[in-house]
Amino acid sequence: MSAFRPPLPVSKDTKYLHPLGQQGSELVRIGVMLRHYDQHMGGVRVYTRRLLEALLQLRTGHEFVLLYRNPALVGTYAKDPQIEEVALPARTFLGWDQVAVPHAVRRHGIDLLFNPKYSIPLRAPCPAVWVCHGLDWYVMPWGSRFVDRLSHRFLVPRYAARAAAIVAVSEITRQHVMQYLPVGPERVFTVYSGVDDVFRRPIDADRLRAVRSKYSLPERFLLYAGAIYPPKNFSRMVRAYARVGPARGIPLVVAGGENRFLSERELREPEVLGIGEWVLRPGWVEQDELAAFYAQAEALLLPSLFESCGLPVLEAMAAGCPVVTANRYGTKELAEGAAVLVDPESIESIADGIQRVVEDRTLRAELVAAGRERSRRFEWHRCATETLRVLERVGAERRVPAVPGGRA
């Protein structure tokens, strides 16, 4: 984790109200870019909503101007006096980012911008901070659409060069930011995500039965949670599952969405292997119900080729669900010592990991205990506090980097 320098001192007349009770932060108006607030129910949406809630709970005295693209979202936080909500309609995402948002900065007196996703205006009259949720686009570019690869090549480096600071969701992400983008180490900060308390709380038997009945869940099942697209390694996971699950009468439940443009072939894998009836697809599941999925599953399977952080790993560990995941990148960083780590490029290794978790009760108990202990380190309050430190530092410095030429 990068060393953190406290915010620069400001005038003696400034009123201080730091979340950790330390002096050194000027009260500012923080514009939060929420174009993606109502996107699909994936990790970035969960991150954005939980982080925002935790930031508001800190009650620091800072003001937040929430910038939506969807006008229907105005009023979401109407009862919170720290908040001003603004809708900025735009025909395109670039028009919203690069035209509508800079105008809003001037009109609403915003001191700094924060985007929990990765884009920022290149010509906003204030400093900006964005969150990097991983750079799989650079590590494995073949997993992205061509049009997205153009954006990643020409826009993301400029967002990086323009940013006053970048928040990385894991240390491997921080290393990748410095490796692939024009950013020095002094501007990149590792701040880990949190885990919702809903995954930590015990679930009573009636609730478990209700969720099982609603989704027709079998008595025993293995679980995959998340979207399906190339970095998730879905095809190899299904082939590995085919060697273990059906012979033992254990179905695979896939809770999440899919990108058919990128993963049409992967989605057909169960039928190609002749195990289509063993793979159940309830789709995206709300957080409180997903907790019941984890609580009843034999294990979470997430042997991804790339994960920067992997919220399902943290959620499963918090819920007491054993985890089989990849021995590289963010999943290794988060789960080593508390999960079965496998080679994601080896079907045999994945299958062996699944078999061990299913058959070795002692190993299962050890994983559950280690996972619960590890997950305690990941709290949204801590994530919000450390993120706010970065924002306060930027707010105190108030330096706007020059508009970059960028590099790919």
Buried (B, 14 or more C-beta within 10 A) or exposed (E): EBEEEBBBEBEEEBEEBBBEEEEBBBBBBBBBBBBBBBEEBBBBBBBBBBBBBBBBEBEBBBBBBBBBBEEEBBEBBEEBEBBBBBBBEBEEEEBBBBBBBBEBBEEBEBBBBBBBBBBBBBEBEBBBBBBBBBBBBBBEBEBBEEEEBEBBBEBBBBBBBBBBBBBBBBBBBBBBBBEBBBBEEEBBBBBBBBBBEBBBEEBEEEBBEBBBEEBEBBEBBBBBBBBBBBBBBBBBBBBBBBBBBBEEEBBBBBBBBBBEEBBEEBBEBBEEBEBEEBBBBBEBBEBBBBBBBBBBBBBBBBBBBBBBBBBBBBBBBBBBBBBBBBBBBBBBBBBEEBBBBBBBEBBEBBBBBBBBBBEBEEBBEEBBEBBBEBBEEBBBEBBBBBBBBBBBBBBBBBEBEEEBEBEE
